[in-house]
Structure formats: C-alpha cells, structure tokens
C-alpha cells in the first residue's frame, strides 16, 4: 500500500531577526513551502514606514529565492479583530486586514490565515460577535480570490471548538472560506477528533504539541496529542496539503521530527 505523506512547511516571522537566515536554511534543507507570518507586526519596533519596509524586504527575499508560500498569517489583536462590535472600529480593523492582504499579494500565497477574534471574549457577547464575524469575513472573502483560512483558536476566543468553527464557515458559505487547524489550540476536545469533525473544510495546518491545559507550541511528541491518530484522520479525510510547523525550534529539528512522524505512521498505520 502507498505511504502517506504531506508537504513540509514552517512558519517564519518576517519581523524576526533571523528571518533571512531561516528562509535560506528552509530552502537548503528542502522544505516544500513556508508560511509568511506577519503576526509580530505590532511588536516590531519603529514607525509604520519601518514595518512596511521590513515587510517588503522579506517579500523580496522570498521571491528572489523562489520559495513557495503556503499561507500568509494576518496579524491579530485589538486592531485586527473582525468580530469587533463597534462598527467604526470594525471598519478600521477590516481595512487593516485588507491592507496586509494587498501588501503581500505579490507572494501569491495559497491562503491567508486569519484569527476570528481577540480575547477574552465575554460569554454575553459571544453570539453577537459570531454574527459580526460571519458578516465581516463574508465581505472580506469577496475582495480576494485567495482562500481565507479561519484558524481554530484556544481559550475564550471565537472558533475555539470544531463545532463552532464549522458552524461559522458553513454560515459564511463562501467557497474561499475554509479552516486552518492549529492542532495545539484544541483545548475542549482531542485534536484528532476535532480534525475529523472539521473534515474537508481543512486547507492548511499549524503543527505543534500541547498538554490540553493551554497552547504550548511544543515539538510533536512532547505533549499529549496522539499523532498516529491525528495523521490517520488527515489521511482518512484525503488531506493533501501542508504539514506546517508553528513553533520555535531549529529547522533541522523540524525536518527530523517530520520524517520520524511519517515513518512511524506508515509503519504502524494498519495496526491503529
């Protein structure tokens, strides 16, 4: 029987000091793709012009190297929250998100990864915020031909369970709105169960491990995710996208972990 494998990816922050070094290393190590992570935008020291200059330098480096980009991760926080209930603030946040999409469009990413909310989310406002999120993402998705991948989130955030994210994506009902499964964000259900429930809405992944107490972004194998079952469920769903690591370790460690995970899975999958 044919072995199952996926394309190997790694999230790289375009605002980190080692972005350019790690970009070259990913290419040299044979990574299939990267995720271009802009989430540190709001932490980057300097003016808005400095941030834009760094962004463009990073984009130029990716294009010059010919490194494929799977996803662009949109920043998150109070200035990017598309579930914001205040209409004026929501419009500002919408324009912030759209500006990143437009600024990174020359990367031609497969998808844009978007957090559905910031936190904490008060229970009394949850349903109202979900309605706003549905409306705003529907409007955003009409302005790009790229996939908007809403990410599974932890704690009190919107989209913090497989059932909630499926409900939202199905309500938006746009062909280019799908799901990014960050498997270390499942805190109310087993990661492998959540993946199976979301099903063919999944278009990309964020890979790391955790302990079901909080997100940890540990190397797979350090936490409590059942990786054999999780990979088995991805294969069962026919997922053939990127296995994109989102954690702070060396690229050599990531590649070795990826090889080990899939070698073990293909040896043992018929006994799972």
C-alpha positions in Angstrom: 0.0 0.0 0.0 1.1 3.6 -0.7 2.7 5.5 2.1 1.1 8.7 3.2 3.0 11.9 3.4 2.4 15.7 3.2 4.4 18.7 2.1 6.7 20.0 4.8 6.3 23.7 5.8 7.4 26.0 8.6 6.0 29.4 9.8 8.7 32.1 9.6 8.1 35.5 11.1 9.0 38.2 8.6 9.7 40.5 11.6 12.2 38.2 13.4 15.9 38.9 13.4 16.7 35.5 11.9 14.0 35.6 9.1 16.5 35.8 6.2 18.8 33.2 7.7 16.0 30.7 8.3 14.5 31.4 4.9 17.7 30.3 3.2 18.0 27.4 5.5 14.5 26.2 4.7 15.4 26.2 1.1 18.7 24.4 1.6 17.0 21.7 3.8 14.4 21.0 1.2 11.3 22.4 2.9 8.4 22.4 0.4 7.0 25.7 1.5 6.9 28.3 4.2 4.1 30.3 5.9 4.9 34.0 5.8 4.0 35.2 9.3 3.2 38.8 9.8 1.7 38.5 13.3 4.6 40.3 15.0 3.7 43.5 13.1 2.5 45.2 16.3 5.6 44.3 18.2 8.1 45.4 15.6 10.0 48.5 16.8 9.8 51.5 14.6 7.3 53.5 12.6 4.6 52.2 10.2 7.1 53.0 7.4 9.8 50.9 9.1 7.3 48.0 9.4 6.3 48.3 5.7 10.0 48.4 4.7 10.8 45.3 6.6 7.7 43.6 5.2 8.8 44.4 1.6 12.4 43.3 2.2 11.2 40.0 3.5 8.8 39.6 0.5 11.7 40.4 -1.9 13.8 37.8 -0.3 11.2 35.1 -0.6 10.6 35.9 -4.3 14.3 36.1 -5.1 14.8 32.7 -3.5 11.8 31.2 -5.3 10.4 29.8 -2.1 6.8 28.8 -2.4 4.4 30.4 0.2 1.6 28.3 1.5 0.0 30.9 3.8 0.3 34.5 4.9 -0.7 34.8 8.6 -2.5 38.0 9.2 -1.7 39.9 12.5 -4.1 39.5 15.4 -5.1 41.7 18.3 -7.5 44.6 19.0 -6.6 46.3 15.7 -7.3 43.2 13.6 -10.4 41.7 15.3 -13.1 41.3 12.7 -15.6 40.3 15.4 -15.4 43.8 16.9 -18.9 45.0 17.8 -18.2 48.7 17.4 -19.0 49.4 13.7 -16.4 52.2 13.4 -13.6 50.2 15.0 -14.7 47.1 13.0 -14.3 49.1 9.8 -10.8 50.2 10.8 -9.8 46.6 11.6 -11.2 45.4 8.3 -9.1 47.9 6.5 -6.0 46.8 8.5 -6.6 43.2 7.4 -7.2 44.1 3.8 -4.0 46.2 3.8 -1.9 43.2 4.7 -3.6 41.1 2.1 -2.9 43.7 -0.5 0.7 44.3 0.7 1.6 40.6 0.5 -0.4 39.7 -2.7 2.8 39.5 -4.8 3.8 36.4 -2.8 0.8 34.6 -4.4 0.1 32.6 -1.2 -2.3 29.7 -1.3 -4.2 31.1 1.6 -4.5 33.9 4.2 -4.7 32.6 7.8 -6.9 34.7 10.0 -7.8 34.7 13.7 -11.5 35.1 14.1 -11.2 37.2 17.3 -9.0 38.6 20.0 -9.6 37.7 23.6 -11.0 37.5 26.2 -14.5 37.0 24.8 -17.3 37.6 27.3 -20.0 34.9 27.1 -22.8 37.5 26.9 -21.3 39.0 23.7 -20.3 35.7 22.1 -23.2 35.2 19.8 -23.3 38.8 18.7 -19.5 38.7 17.9 -20.0 35.5 15.9 -22.7 37.2 13.8 -20.4 40.1 13.1 -17.5 37.8 12.3 -19.7 35.9 9.7 -20.7 39.2 8.1 -17.3 40.7 8.0 -15.4 37.7 6.7 -18.0 37.2 4.0 -17.3 40.8 2.9 -13.6 40.2 3.1 -13.7 37.0 1.1 -15.5 38.7 -1.8 -12.4 41.0 -2.2 -9.8 38.3 -2.9 -9.7 35.1 -5.0 -7.4 33.5 -2.4 -8.6 31.3 0.4 -9.3 32.8 3.8 -8.4 30.1 6.3 -10.1 30.8 9.7 -7.9 29.3 12.5 -9.0 27.2 15.3 -8.3 29.2 18.5 -7.8 28.5 22.2 -9.3 29.5 25.5 -12.3 32.0 25.2 -11.6 33.1 21.6 -14.2 32.7 19.0 -13.8 29.5 16.9 -12.4 27.6 19.9 -14.1 24.3 19.1 -14.6 22.2 15.9 -18.4 22.6 16.2 -18.2 26.4 16.4 -15.8 26.9 13.5 -17.8 24.5 11.3 -21.0 26.5 12.1 -19.3 29.8 11.2 -17.7 28.6 8.0 -20.9 27.0 6.9 -22.9 30.2 7.7 -20.4 32.3 5.7 -21.0 29.9 2.8 -18.3 31.3 0.5 -16.2 28.8 -1.5 -12.9 30.5 -0.5 -13.5 30.5 3.3 -12.1 27.4 4.9 -10.2 26.3 8.1 -6.6 26.3 9.3 -6.3 23.6 12.1 -3.8 24.7 14.7 -3.7 21.3 16.4 -2.4 22.7 19.7 -5.4 25.1 20.0 -7.9 22.3 20.7 -8.4 22.6 24.5 -12.0 21.3 24.8 -11.7 18.2 22.6 -9.0 15.9 21.4 -7.1 17.4 18.5 -7.5 14.2 16.3 -11.3 14.3 17.0 -11.6 18.0 16.1 -9.7 17.5 12.9 -12.1 14.7 11.8 -15.2 16.7 12.6 -14.0 19.7 10.6 -13.4 17.4 7.7 -12.8 18.7 4.2 -13.0 22.3 5.3 -9.4 22.0 6.3 -7.0 23.6 3.8 -3.9 24.0 6.0 -2.4 23.2 9.4 -0.3 24.6 12.2 1.6 21.8 13.8 2.9 21.6 17.4 2.1 19.8 20.6 0.4 20.7 23.8 -1.0 19.3 27.1 -4.7 20.1 26.8 -4.3 22.7 29.5 -3.2 25.6 27.2 -1.5 26.1 23.9 2.2 25.3 24.2 3.7 25.1 20.7 5.9 22.2 21.7 7.6 19.8 19.4 5.3 16.9 18.4 5.9 14.1 20.8 6.4 16.2 23.8 2.8 16.8 24.7 -0.4 14.7 24.7 -1.6 14.8 21.1 -2.0 11.3 19.6 0.0 11.9 16.4 -0.7 8.5 14.9 -4.4 9.0 15.2 -4.2 12.6 14.0 -2.3 11.8 10.9 -4.6 8.8 10.3 -7.6 11.1 10.4 -5.9 13.5 8.0 -5.3 10.7 5.6 -8.9 9.5 6.1 -10.1 12.9 5.1 -7.9 12.9 2.0 -6.0 15.9 3.2 -3.0 16.5 0.9 -1.9 20.0 1.9 1.0 21.3 4.0 2.1 19.9 7.4 3.2 23.4 8.6 5.1 23.6 11.8 4.5 26.6 14.0 7.0 26.5 16.9 10.3 28.0 17.9 12.9 25.3 17.3 15.6 24.8 14.6 14.6 23.8 11.1 16.8 20.8 11.3 14.8 19.6 14.3 11.6 20.2 12.5 12.7 18.2 9.5 13.8 15.3 11.6 10.6 15.3 13.6 8.5 15.3 10.3 10.5 12.4 8.9 10.1 10.4 12.2 6.4 11.1 12.5 5.5 9.9 9.0 7.9 7.0 9.0 6.4 5.8 12.3 2.9 6.4 11.0 3.4 4.4 7.7 4.9 1.5 9.7 2.1 1.3 12.2 -1.0 2.7 10.4 -2.5 -0.7 9.7 -2.5 -1.5 13.4 -4.1 1.8 14.5 
